[in-house]
Amino acid sequence: MRNSPGRGSKLDPEGAPPRPPPPAFPPPGHSGNSDAPLAGVSSAFITAATRRVARRWSDEAAASGAPLSGSDHDVVAGLLAALALALDQQRPGYVTQLLPRPAAGLGHRLVEMLQSELLRAWSESPVPAQPSAILGTLNALEEVRKTIDRNEARQFETVLNGVQGLELLVEVIHDLRSPLTSILFLAETLQRGQSGDVNPVQHRQLGLIYSAALGLSSVVSDAIELARGGEELADRELIPYSVGELFESVQGIVRPLAEEKGLSLRFRGPDVDRRLGHPVALSRVLLNLTTNSIKFTEQGFVEIACEDRPEGRVVFSVQDTGPGVNPEALSSLFQPFRRTPGRTGYCFSGTGLGLAICRKLVEAQGSTLRLETRPGWGTRFFFELDLPAHAPALTPAPPPAAAPAPPATARTR
């Protein structure tokens, strides 16, 4: 008959005691009966296996030249006792009640060692164990392993949901930005042959490297922008810029992606090239939309256009000849961190970060990001902006220089 927790002890939802069980083996420098039964454990097989794991752990630590300290010993001993009790009582929640909580890696290692020692105990026993008992113990061991995983996931979730969770996420993302930027620069330099000739196969491979790095870099930028609010304009004041030069910048970045897929890139600029607006935000929106269109278009073209409208307004659009957007995905298309399993052919972003940032940046410029899509026709994202024409101020011409006096002629007598 199994022992139950002591009377009056406070139980968790699974019946686990709030305090860890007694140590599985005596600490270094202390005498103790290593063959004494473990408190609350009725199975001789589990007791013997746990004792052997304890001795193995101590022996391996000593052999490595770093014997266990008293505090480390207490952690291992407490976790082993909790594992043994969890198996015997079939209550995996016991392993999550220890304070301080042991590392998940330590828990997994001890579970593996305990499993191997259990198999050894059963194989060496003169009396064969009942198959049902073996399966029950192994199933309980697997539940313990799952409980350790779930507990680790909850701890990580708690950290992310805490006050410093957002700061931690942004810091990790920032660490990705510099190496990705270096990869993009080096891949483009090699692909253009600036470091020597490349053959067609190498050219294609460099295109793949560039495409992958650009995709990761876009996710990094979008995540950082979303963490900051996603609607801050880098250039708050209206500044003059060239739409044609902005298009050339976007083309230079996405060209390797389009060439890799055999897609045609088209650009249509307005009649008036010089405008007043927010070129940094506009460039980010067009780059993100163009990258997505190339990613989900297998043949045909991607077109970036700027069409004139009355009173200084223009319509920017990015159109592709892809499969179109699934109508079921339209309601959540602009939501960040959305999941659309099984719909990779229609989803424009695995996380939704890109379109969420585009929408916020377009709204910050006083407009709304819209789309039209049809199966077999493709998808067109568009938005209208007020971009006044910018004519460089004409500086007055300097006054003409006074005509030099004619050279004096020598008088003749």
Secondary structure, DSSP 8 states (H G I E B T S, - for coil): ------TT----TT---SS----SS--TT----TTS--TT---HHHHHHHHHHHHHHHHHHHHTT----HHHHHHHHHHHHHHHHHHHHT-GGGGG--SS---HHHHHHHHHHHHHHHHHHHHH-SS---HHHHHHHHHHHHHHHHHHHHHHHHHHHHHHHSTTHHHHHHHHHHHHHHHHHHHHHHHHHHHTTTTS---HHHHHHHHHHHHHHHHHHHHHHHHHHHHTTS---S--S-EEEEHHHHHHHHHHHHHHHHHHHT-EEEEE--S--EEEE-HHHHHHHHHHHHHHHHHT--SSEEEEEEEE-GGGEEEEEEEE-S----GGGGGGTT-TT---TT-TTT-S-SSSHHHHHHHHHHHHTT---EEEEETTTEEEEEEEEE--B------------------------
